């Protein structure tokens, strides 16, 4: 997985996925990107939650990436037809 591909998928979903900002998966992806870039404070509830669910930012990113690909590929197929 490339970081730019991940950002592209998020951007595509922002444009075409209904209720993008209310989707828990995408909010989770935003928090994971912040964790990956060390932008979350150590006492952040989001960071505590992420650390309880995933071993590393990379593991979290890969798990969410698979889910985003499933959703974005579906939208791309409909958009092409």
Secondary structure, 3 states (H helix, E strand, C coil): CCHHHHHHHHHHHHHHCCCHHHCHHHHHHHHHHHHHCCCCCCCCHHHHHHHHHCCCHHHHHHHHHHHHHHHHHHHHHHHHC
